[in-house]
Structure formats: C-alpha cells, structure tokens
C-alpha cells in the first residue's frame, strides 16, 4: 500500500480527511521523533488520495493519543 504525508491546508485539520494528505509512494517517509504529531499514513489509494476507513481513522487517533507509531501511522516531532 502507498504512503501519504499529512499536509493540512487549513487549521485545525482533521487527520481523517483524505484531502489533507499527499501521496509519496510505496516507501515510508523519514519521520524523526519524538512522536508528537501526525507525519504519514499508509492506506489504499483512490486516484492519489488515501482511502481512510473507520479502522484507519481509529488507528490514527490511537497513535496520536498514545504517541506511538503503528503499522499504518507514523508520528514525528
């Protein structure tokens, strides 16, 4: 699955809004710690826009709450 970098246009930005992401390819980006902010997600693709399922949105919320990277979510400093 491809990776997308979180790149919000407006603030505050919803991490579950697919329009806040930019496709970067099949390799995960470098996201230096400490884990405080959303860096990137791995998701299925729909014309270069991530498909953010309810499960992925929950995984994003869990990663941000616990400040830990998960299988499909990377955080940055």
Secondary structure, 3 states (H helix, E strand, C coil): CEEEEECCCCCCCCCCCHHHEEEEECCCCCCCCCCCEEEEEEEEECCCCEECCHHHHHHHHHHHHHCCCCCCEEEEC
